[in-house]
Amino acid sequence: MNLKTVAVWYVSWTQKFVINTSKITPHSWRSSLFFTHTNKELVSTTPTIQGTMASHIVGYPRMGPKRELKFALESFWEGKSSAEDLRKVAADLKASIWKQMADAGIKYIPSNTFSWYDHMLDTSALLGAVPPRYGWSGGEIGFDTYFSMARGNASVPAMEMTKWFDTNYHFIVPELGPDMNFTYASHKAVDEYKEAKALGVDTVPVLVGPVTYLLLSKPAKGVDKSFCLLSLLPKVLGVYKEVVADLKAAGASWIQFDEPALVLDLESKELQAFTAAYSEFASSLSGLNVLIETYFADVPAEAYKTLTSLSGVTAFGFDLVRGTKTLDLIKGGFPSGKHLFAGVVDGRNIWANDLSASLNTLKSLEGIVGKDNLVVSSSCSLLHTAVDLVNETKLDNEIKSWLAFAAQKVVEVNALAKALSGQTDEAFFSSNASALASRKSSPRVTNADVQKAAAALKGSDHRRATNVTARLDAQQKKLNLPILPTTTIGSFPQTVELRRVRREYKANKISEDEYVKAIKEEIRKVVELQEELDIDVLVHGEPERNDMVEYFGEQLSGFAFTVNGWVQSYGSRCVKPPIIYGDVSRPKPMTVFWSSAAQSMTKRPMKGMLTGPVTILNWSFVRNDQPRSETTYQIALAIKDEVEDLEKAGITVIQIDEAALREGLPLRKSEQADYLKWAVHSFRITNIGVQDTTQIHTHMCYSNFNDIIHSIIDMDADVITIENSRSDEKLLSVFREGVKYGAGIGPGVYDIHSPRIPPTEEIAERINKMLAVLEKDILWVNPDCGLKTRKYPEVKPALTNMVEATKVIRKQLGK
């Protein structure tokens, strides 16, 4: 067989070990989704190996291979289905995951990694850490309170949401204070353990560790910002002890505490909190095997010393994909008799594992910790990768052979464990090597012209010749905008009808003319609505776009796309990241036609809407055969071409979203300056060629920006719109502390991820808070983010109130 044939065979081989879900449709969630213990879709030849296989999965995707949980959640929220319907979907999903791993031979199978919305929110529920505004009066926390904390309700806003370390997953930030009365208020962890046990699967219950939970929390409103959250540790541990006691009584023999905060640059007092917590915990944990799991980066030397010295701990898990330096620490000393859970299969990307290289790593570790103490694991939860390659019926066979989604990674973990115990599947390893060789030698991966152009970028700083103050003056003369100009971030609601039009066009059920006519009509409605609302700078609403990254990737070379490669971003929101497999270039203009059509419908400025190079990178599955910076420079050149074509077409305001710039920031401070240097440089490359009168906007959302504010300034955008309201206006604190910002800025005035409609008075109050720290001449008024996920009955009154609040403040300023 040639390389391509063998590589394709490798895919089919891994698919023997996963469940056949190809017959499931996205809307068939009311019925049993995969299989239960009696379902005959399970391949009967899949081996079940007990005891001898030291293999482990940190966590698994929750949404289902075709987003079954998403549709069930949204149906429940809309009142179209019952809580019992939702629980049935969840039960089927969990059963399928546990059985899949058991039948693939995984020894340490996680439970309690499923979530209705978010695992940090689950931990807040477990601890009864409910902010008073939700009116919870005690008892087991139900859906009403839980989803109000996540999404808000008609009367109170949602809790803050931010990025989970350096991933595109968002968690709900706990709000804590000295008066918080922690109480055991959610028995989900124990219930799920019992649920799996009833199916014949003995699992490892997973909890967010107590120290990580507190370190990722924030002081509640009204609590002094200097309040030490770690002072709550004794109270929190009281509840954790109750949970552990319940798990013991239910028969659990292992428990996993996720403590990823250990990979951060922690102060000595924070490291001491880990020692204190697990010392206090030790007697309660007696009789259990305890795994402390870390992931996403290297564990610093001092943290490694602290971790491996913890009382009552049986095993330590490390990410050896993103944390390769941790290998040196292990080689320098590992506690005798303890287990090492070696995360050698990447939980953050979709490339097939280099099995031979991983096996060599494992063998070297075996010599240090002992054969019986080594467990093969994923590097982190597989939550961050797509679910199952078996559902990708349209993906190019050659590229498909290079990939492994969550279901395939389970097989890889077990194959490595078998090989380590002397049961190597030679055919599987051989086909894996052939797939890797196919990728390395494929001519579709490299483009010499693109590589040359990207390499040439390093010789310049790429800054616009005129400073931002002079540019803003030139732009104001051309645009003639009022004080406190209003705008939105880009997208408008994606209706059922709109999605149907795109779907039918893609399936060749309607002609191109019919499609263009329908999309133009949707743009016209959005333009007319914005004019009716009296918004100053308009957007076309992006009706032609499925996703802000996928849309561009589909028009760039070097990208591949999935049908069901969905990954959870937050709650029910899923994204389908493109796969960057080769060098990137732009064959032709991508947005000019639609932006020009929209501008022709109005005399007001119409923003051209683009996604920036760093966000395209961070929200894609990125090739791992060259530095990420090289790929970003290639994307920057493609976006630069698009920006200049938009300008030539008469678009005078162009927004280049960098929503994910903060997300890619390395977790270790020593690595951050280099990332920010090339990331910010890439953004400046995109707009270096435009005239002073062309106004360049950018947008960022849902991250902690305060620590990178100087890099944001260095991007040299004319206007930045940035999330602010859901994070309790945290952004404004940097300006109160004296940071001077001379470009236009629009901190968001309301949270679009909640269905709640903010009253005019609330928005006006927010604008006044901004004016207390920002000059009126640079302040813009806008929502936190795009409106794609909202419905028009929510959007219209919210934007009406936003514009009305702005006019009220303008009058005040006029006096």
N, C-alpha and C positions, 0 to 999 in steps of 0.2 A: 504493500500500500504506500502511496505517496504521503507527504506530510499533511496535506489538506484532508485526505480521506481518513487518515488516522486521527486527526484532530476532531473531525466531526464524529467519529466513532467514540471518542472520549466523552463527548456531550451525551450521546445516547447511553453510554455505560453508566454515567452518574445518574441519569434519569431513571434507571432501574430501581433506585433506592428512594424515590420520592413518590408522593401520592399523585395519582392522575386527577388533576383538577380542570382539565381542558373543557369538560362539559358544563362547567359552572359559569353562569352569566353574572354580570355585576348586580343584577336586580333580582337574583334568585335567592336572596338571603333568608327569606322566610322558611325555606326548607333546610334540611340538614346539609351543611356546607361541604364537608369533606367525607370523613368517615367517622363512625364511632367504632367501638371494639367489634361490631358485627359487620361493618361496611366491607363489601367485597371489592371495592376499588383498590384496596391495599394489595400491592404486589406480593404474592404468596411466597416467592422465592427469596425475599429480603431476609438476610440473616439476623437472628437475635442472639447477641453474644452477651452473656452476663458475667460480671466479676473480673474477667481477665483483661478487659479493654479499659484502660485508664484514659477516658475521653470525657470532655466537658464542653458545654456551650454556655456562655455567659448570659445570654438572653436572646429572644427571637422576635421578629416583627409581629405586630398585633393586628394589623388591619385586614389580613387575609390576602391571598394571592390576587384577588380581583377587587379589593377594597370592600369586602363584604361588611366589615364593621363600620366603615364610613357611612354606607347607605343605611345601615340599621340605626346608627346614632342620629343621622339627620332626619330620618323618618320619625324617630321618637321625639326629637326636639320640635318637629312640626306638628306633633299630635296625631300623626297618621298611623302610629303603631303603639303598642303598649309596652310597659316596662318588662312584662313577661316575654314579649317578642324579642326585645333587646337582649335579655338574659339568655334566651335560647340560642341566639346567634353567637353570643360570647362563649357559651358552653361548648358549642360545636367547634368553634375556632380553637379553643384551648385543648379540647380532646384531640383534635387533628395534629396539633403541634407536639403534644406529649407522646402520642403514639408514633408519630413520624420519627422522632428522635429515639424512642425505645427500640423501634424495629430497625433503625439504622445502626444500632449497636452502641449508642452513647450511654455511658455509665452514669454520669452526673448531669441529670436533666433539670433545668431550672423551672420553678413555679413562682407565681406572683410577679412575673415580668409582664403579664397582660395588664392592660389598664383601660379604663373607660375613657380617659383623657390624657393623663400624665402621671408618671410614677412619683414625682415629687409631690404632686397634689394628693396622690394616694397616701403618701407618708404623712402629710398634714392631716388627712382624714383619720389615719390610724391614731395619731397623737391628739386628736380633737382640737387641733390648732386652727380654729375657725375665727376669723375676724368678727367682732360684734355686729358689724353692719348687716350680716346675713341672717341675724335673728335666730340662730341655732340655739335650742334650749337644752341640749343634751341627748343622750341615747345614741343608738347606732346612726351614723350619718347616711342619709338617703340621697337619692338622685337630685332632689330639689336643691338641697344645700350644696351638694358636690358640684353640680353643673352651674349653679349661681356663682360659686367661687371662681370657676373656670371662665365663664362667659358673661357674667353679670346678669342682671334682670331689669325689669322695667323701672325699678326704683334705685338700684345701687350698681355701681360699676364693678367690673371684674377685677381680680387681683392682677398684679403685674406679671408680664410674661417676658422671658428673656432667653437667650441662647444657652443650650446645655454645653458648657465648655466651648470647644471650637467646632461644633457640629451645626447642622442646619435644623436640628431638633430644638424645640422651645419648651421650657418648663415653667410652671406656675410658681412664682417666688413666694415662699412663706413670709407672713407678716407677724413678727413676734415682739414681745415685750416682757417686762418683769412681772406683769400681772396675768400673763397667759396661764390658764389653768389646764394643764395637759391631762388628758384622760383617754383611756383606751376606747376609741369610738368607731373603729372599723376593724372587723374580723376577717377582712378579705384574704390576708396572707394565710391564715389557718384554714379558711374555707377552701381556698384553691388547692392547698396541700391535700386536704381530705377528698376533694373532687378528683384529683389525679389518682390518688390511692384507690378510690372506688373503681377506677378504670384499670387497675392493675399496674400503675406506674408509680414507683417510689421516687419522689422528686427532691430537689434541694431548694427549699424556700429562699427567696431573695428579698432582702430589705436594703433600702438606702441606709448606709451607715449613719449613726447618730452624729458624728462629728462633721461629715460632709453635709448632712442636712442643715446643721446650724451654720456652717460656714457659707452656705449658699442662700441663707435667709437674709432678711433685712429688718431693721427696726420698724415696727408698725407706725402708722401715722400718729403723731403726738408723742412718740417716744424719742428721747434724745438720740441723735444720730451717733453719738459716742457710746451708746449702750453696748456692752459686751455680750454678744449673743451666746458665746460659749459659757457664760455664767448660768445659762439655762440647762446645762448638761445634766446635772443631778435629777432635775424634774423630768427631762426627756427619757433618761435611762430607766426611770420608774415604770414608764409605759412599755419600753422595749423589753424589760424583764417579764412583764405580764405576757407579752406576745411570745417570747421564747418559751415560757412555761406552757402556754397553750400548744405550741408546736411540738414540744417534747411529749406532752400528754397525747397528742395525735399520732405519735410514732416517728416523728422526724429524727433522722440520725445525723444529718448534715444541715448547716445553715450558711448562707452566703450573705456577707455584708459588703455592699459596694461602697468603697471609700476612694473614689477617684480624686478627691481633693488632695490626696497625698502626692499627686504629680505636680502640684502647683508649687510656687516659691513661698513656702510657709515660714512664718516667724517661729521662734523657739517656743513661745507660749502656746501656739496652735499645735505644734508637734507634741507638747506636753499634754494637751487635751486628749490626744489619742491614747497616750499611755494611761492617763487617769481614767478615761472612759472604759477601756477594756480591762483595767485592773478592777474597777468597780463592778464590771460585768462578769468577771471570771467565774464567780461561784454560781451565778445563774446559768452560765454556759456549760457548766460541768455536765459531762455525759453526752455532749454534742460534739461533733466534728465541726470546727468553725473555719470557714474560708473567708479571708479578706481579699477582695478583688479590687485591683487598680487598673486603669486603662487610659488611653489617649496620648501618653507621652512617657518619657523616662521618669523614673522615680529618683529624685535627688538623693545624694549619698546620705545626708543626715536623716531624711525621711525613710530611706531604706533601713537604716540602722534602727530607727524608732519602730518601724513596722515589724521587722523580723524579731524584735524583742518583746512584742506584745504578749501579755499573759493570756493563757487559755485558748490560744489560736493554733489550729492544726495545720493550716495551709495558707499559702500566699499566691495570689494570681497577678501576673504581670503581662502587659502589652509588649511583646517582643517584636512587633512590626513597626510601630511608631516610637518604641522605647528601646532601641537597639543598644543604647549605652547601659541599660540595666543589666545586660548580659555580663558586662565587666564586673558589676557589683556582685552578681551571683557567683561568678568565678572567683571573686576575691573572698567569698565567705557566705555560706548559707547554713542556717541553723540545723544541727543534726537531728534527724528523725522527723523533720517537718516535710510536708508535701509542697511541691512546686507545680502550680498550674501554669503551664507555659503557653502563652497566647501567640501561636505562630501562624494562625490562619486569620487573615485580615478581615475584621468585621466592619471596616469603613469603606471598602472599595469592592469592585465586582470582577477583578481579574483572577483567573485561575491561580491557585497556589503553586509555587515552585516546590513540588513535593520533595525532590531530591535535596534541595538546599535546606528545606525545613527539617528533613530527617537528619541531616548532618548536624544541624543546630541541636536537635533533640538528643542525639547521641552524645554530643559534647556535654550537655547538661546531665545526662544520665550518669556520666562518670563523676559528677560533682555531688548530686543529691541521692543517687542510688535508683536502681530500676523500679523498685516498688513505690518510690516516693514521687515519681514523675508522672504528671497527667497532661495530656495534649488538650489544648483548649483554643477557642477563638480568642482573638486579641481583645475584643470587647463584645458588647451585645450586638447581635446581627440586626438589631432594630434599624441601623443606619444603612443597610443595603437593601436591594430589591428582594422579593420573596422567593420566586421560583422560576428558573430558566425554562422549565418545561412548557410554560405558557407563552413563550416567545416564538410563535409560529411564523412570524414575518421577518425575523432578524436574519441577516446575512449569515449563511452557514459557517463561513470562515471566521468571521468576527465572533459568532456564537461559540465557536470552539475555544476561544481565548478567555471565556468568562466563567464565573461561578457566582450564582446568587445564594441567598441564605440556605436554601434546601441543598444545594450542591456543596456549600461549605460544611454542612453537617457531615456529608459523605467524606469530604477531604479530611476533616478532623479524625473521623473514625479510621480512614485508610492509613493515616499516619500512626495512630495508636496501634493498629494491627501490625504495621511494619516494624514498629519499635519492639513489639513482643515476638518478632520473628515470623510473622505471618504476612509478609509482603505480597501484595497482589501485583505481580510483575507486569501483567497486561495493562493494568490501570496506571502504574507508574510510567510505563513506556509510552502510553498514549498521551499522558500529561506532558512528558518531555517533548513529544512530537508537536503538541499544540503550542508549547512555548517557542519551539524552533520556528514554527509556521509564522507566529506573530513577529518574531525578531527579523525574519527574512522577507516579510511581505513588502512589495514595492508600494502598496497603498498607504503605508505608514509615513513615509518620508517624502518631502518636497524640497529640493535643494534651494530653489528660489526663495521660498518662504523662510527657510533657515538663514539664508544669507541676509535677507531684509531685517529679520529680527535681531541678528547679531550686530548689525550696523547701528541699532538704536542705542547701544551702550555708550556711544561716544558723545551724547548730548544730554542735557538736563531737561530739554523740551518744556520750556516755559514761554507763555505768551509774552510778547515784547512790552505790552502796556500793563501798568498795574491795575488792580481790580477797581480802585476808586475812579480812575479815568474811564475805564470800560463801562462802569455803571452809569456814569454821566452821559456817555455816548449812547448807551442803550435807552436811557430814559428819554432822551431827545427824540429817539425814533419810536419808542413804544408808547410814551405819554401815559404812563400808568398812574392811578391815584395813590395816595398814601395808604399803607397797609394793603397792598394788592392781594386779591384772593385767587386761589387756584386749587386744583385737586392734584393728586399724585400721579394719576395716569389711567387706571382701569375703572370701568363702570360695571354694574352688575351683569353677570353672564347668565342670561335667562335660559330657560329650557328650550325655547324656540331658537335662540341663537346657537346653542350647542347642537341642536338638531340640524341646522343649516350647515355647520362646519362638518358634522359627521356625515351627512349625505353627500356633501361635495367630495370629501375624502374617499367615500365609497363609490364615487362616480354615478350617484343617483340623481344629481342635478348637474346642469352644465356650468361652465365657468361664468358665462354671462349671467345666469340666474344667481350664482353665488355672489358675484360682484355687486349685482343690483341689491341683493338682500343685505350685504354688509354695508353698502353705502347708505341704505335706508336706516340701518341701525345707527350709523355715525350721525346722520342728519338728526335723528331723535335726540341723541346725546348732546349735540351742538345746540339744538333749540332749547333743551332743558337748561343748559348752562347759561344761555342768553336770558332765558326767562328768570332764572335765579339771580342774574346780574353778577356772575363770576367774571373776573377780569381777564385772566389768562386761561384759555380753554385747553382741553384735551379731546382726542377723538374717541376715547373710551376703550380702545383696543379690542373691538369685537372680533377681529380676524385672528386673535392670538389665543392659543390654548394655554400657554404658560410663558412667563417673561424670559425664561432661558431656552426652553425647548423651541419656541418660535424662531429664535435666531439661529440656534444650532441646526435646525432643519434646512437653513439656507446657507450654511457655511460648510466648506469641505473639512474633512477630518472628524466628522461627528457621525455617530450611529444612534438609532432610537429604538426604544422598546414599545411594546403594546401594553404590557402590564408590569413594567418595572417601577411600581409605585413605592414611595418611601414616605413615612409619616413625618410631617413638619410640626404640627401641633394639633391636638384634638382630633377632629375628623379631616383636617386639611392634609392632603397628600400631594406630593410633587413627583414628577417622573423625570429624574435627571437624565440629560443626554449622556452619551458615552463619548469622551474625546479619545479616539484611538490613534490619530495621526496628526500631521501638521495642518494648521488651520489657515484658511484664506477665504475671501469673499468673492465668489464668481460674478455676482451682479447685485445691484441695489436691492435692499430688503424691505424698506419701509417708505420709500419716497412716494410711491403711488398713493398709498392710503393717507399719508400726511398731507400731500398736495390736494387730494380730494377734500379732505376735511377743512383745510385752510380756505378753499374756494367757497365754502358754505358760510363763512363769517368774515366780518371785518376786524374782529378782535384777534389778538395774537393766538396762534395755535401751536402748542408744543409738539415738536417732533420727539417721539418716545423711543429711547434705546436702552438696552441693558449693557452695563459697563463690563470691561474685560475681567476684572477681579471677581465680580459676581457671577459671570458666566463660568469662570473657573471653579469657584467655591460651591456652586450649585450644580456641578456636573460630576460624573464619575470620571476622574482625570487619569490619563495615561501615567504609568509609573516608571517609564523608561527614560525620562528626561526630567530635569528640574521643573517645578511648577512655574517658576518665573519665566522660563523659556516659552512655555505654552501661553502664559498670560501676555507676553509681548506679541506673540503671533495674533492673538485675539484683538489686542489693542490696535494693531495695524488695520485689521478688517473693520473695526468700528470707526477708526479714523476716516477711512474711505466713505463710510456711510454718512458720517457727520458732514463731510464736505459736499456730498451730493445733496443732502437736505438743504444746506445753505444755498447751493446753486439753484435749488427749486423754490427759493423764496421763504423758507422757514427761518424765522428770526429768533425763535426760542427753542432750544434743543436740550432735552433732559437726558442725561446719561446716568442711569441708576447704578449706584454702588451699594445696594442694600446689604451686601454680604462682606463688605470690606473688613469690618471689625471681626466678623466670624472667623476669618482665616488667620487671625493673629495667633502666633504660637503661644502655648500656655506658659512657656518658660521665658522670663524676661530677657535672658541673654540672647534669645533668638528673635526678639520682636523687632529690633531696629532694622535688621536686614530685610525682613518681610515688608515692613512699612515703606522702606526705601523703594523697592521694586513695584509694590502695589500702587503707591501714590504716583510714581513715575509712569506707570502704565496708563493711569487715568489721564495724566497731562498729555500723553502722546495722542489720545483720541481727539483732542480739540486744539492742538497746537496750530493748525492751519486756518482757523476761522478769523473773521474780521472782528474788530472791537465791538461793532454794533450787534453782533450775534451773541445773544445771552445764553450762557451754558449753565444749566441747572444740574444738580445731582440730588439723589435721595438715599437716605439710610434709615433702617428700621430695626427695632427690638434688639438692641445690644447696649452695653455700657460704653458710651462714647467718651466719657469724661477723661479717661486716661490716654486717649489718642487725639484729643482736640487739636493739638498742634500739627499733627499729621493731616487732619481734616482741613485745617487752614492751608496747609502746604499743597493741597490738591488744586488750589487756585481756581475753584469754580466761582462763577458770578453769584449764584444763589444755591443754597443747600436747604432742602426740606428734610426734616428729621423727626423721628418718633419722639414724643415727649409726654403725652397725656397719660398713657397707661402706666408709665414708670413714675408717676407722681411728680412729674416735672423735674426729675433728677438732673436733666441736662442743664437747666437754668442755673444750677449751683456753680458751674464752672465760671459763668459770667459774673455771678455775685462775688466770686473769689478773685476777680480782677482780670480774667482773660479777655483781651480785646479782639473783637471780630469785626472786620470792616466790610465783608461781602454781605450780600443779601442772605437772610436766614428765615426759615419758616418752621419753628418748632410746632409739632402737631397740636391742634386744639381739641381734638376728640379722638377716642379710640374706635377704630373701625372693626375691630375683631369682636366687638360685642354688639348685640342687636339693640342695645339701649340707645335712645335718642336724647342727646344732651340738650338741656334748655338753653335759650339765648343768654340768660343771665350767667350761667356757668361758663359758657364760652367767653363772654365779655370779661369775666373775672380772670380767666386764663390769659387773655390778651393783655390785660392790665399788669399782670405779674411779669409778663415778658417785657413790657415797656419799662418796667422798673429796672431792668438790667440791660436792655438793648435799645439802640437808637431807633426812633420811629421811621427814619428814612431807609433803614435796611430790613425792617420786619415785614414778613409775609404771613398770611393767614391761610391755613390749609389743614386737612385732616392728617392723622398720623401716617396713613398708608393708603394704598389703592383700595377701590371699592368693589373689587371683583367678587368677593365672598358675601357681600350683603345683597339685600333685595331692595327694589325701588321704593316700597312703602317705608323703608328705614332710611334710605339715602336722601330722598327728596326733603323730608322735614329736617333732617340733620344738617344738610347743606343750606337750607333756608335759614335755619337758626344761626349757622356760621356766618352767612353774609349779613344777616340782620345785626348780629353782635358786632361785626366789623364796622357797620355804618354807625352804630351807636357810639363806638369808640372814636371814629373819625369826627363825629360832631363834637365830642368832648375835647378832642385835640384842637379842633377849629376854634373853640372858645378860648 
